[in-house]
Amino acid sequence: MTRPGDLRSRSLLYRNPSWYDELLSGATAPVEAVQALVADYRPDARTVLEFGCGTGRDLAHLAAAGFECIGIELQPEMVDYARHQHPGLTVEVGDMRSIRLSVTADILLCLGNSLAYNHTDRDMHEAFATFAAHAQPNALLVLFTPVAPPPPEAANLAVSRVDTDTIHAEVTTRVVWDDQTQTTTMYRDWVLDNGEHHTDVIQRRILTREQLTTHLTRAGFELLEQFADPGQRHTNDDRRARSAFTAARYCA
Ligand SMILES: C[S@@+](CC[C@H](N)C(=O)[O-])C[C@H]1O[C@@H](n2cnc3c(N)ncnc32)[C@H](O)[C@@H]1O
């Protein structure tokens, strides 16, 4: 079972949420994909509920666009950071496998691989039940999650350099696939220019597109579309992509 402390102890970026934001500040593709899907399927939507919202970076964009937003996040330190960075945003500590709020929403989100932290079938089942429990009729659910194992070469060491305003480091990663648990484990070594050394160990569950569809259907959602690249949403059905957006409608 994933616990908040496990995640924090296993990721340098979770111990430093401002670094997380700094590294991902240019990554606006998820929120742009959500806005495009909302325009197509729920142009009347007003309310957004995001599960595993992290630092609140995507929700902050949606709140600025006029949506009423609530974020749910497992790690209390991430929630503290999100509230501090975005004082107008409602962000609560909660577990997507079990939380029950007294609200439902037009748009439900689980972006940035947050769903993949549910490692077992039971975790996944509970997470989808939570999505259904917070869905308005015809709610739009948007997920972004891994849908295929990594290529074999991901098990080799890959070295890269990170240089932002405050982070200067050499980063070495390798990703190991476990067929039995259907999970990847990413080992990421940070050697900061100040001499500090940190190792991340991040485990993620892979659901194939077919398995995702099964979870959706059981929870009362109808699959609308899946695509890997928001920029080529209408032209490119890249079945080989390792991660994908999934859009579904709540019809129960
Ligand atoms: C890779 S981050 C993505 C955060 C954000 N969605 C983004 O794209 O920046 C994954 C987040 O999911 C959160 N998370 C993992 N399991 C969770 C659970 N069961 N309930 C709520 N949040 C969870 C983690 O604490 C982490 O902040």
The ligand as an ORCA input file, in Angstrom:
! r2SCAN-3c Opt
* xyz 0 1
  C       3.863     12.439    -10.269
  S       2.869     13.311     -9.122
  C       1.743     14.179    -10.196
  C       1.122     15.380     -9.530
  C       0.264     16.249    -10.457
  N      -0.907     15.529    -10.923
  C       1.095     16.739    -11.610
  O       0.871     16.288    -12.744
  O       1.980     17.553    -11.379
  C       1.856     12.048     -8.415
  C       1.073     12.537     -7.228
  O       0.082     11.585     -6.871
  C      -0.008     11.602     -5.458
  N      -0.649     10.354     -5.027
  C      -0.148      9.104     -5.091
  N      -1.032      8.210     -4.594
  C      -2.116      8.928     -4.212
  C      -3.367      8.569     -3.607
  N      -3.664      7.299     -3.315
  N      -4.256      9.567     -3.347
  C      -3.966     10.861     -3.634
  N      -2.794     11.247     -4.202
  C      -1.885     10.295     -4.484
  C       1.424     11.732     -5.002
  O       1.523     12.134     -3.670
  C       1.952     12.754     -6.002
  O       1.812     14.066     -5.545
*
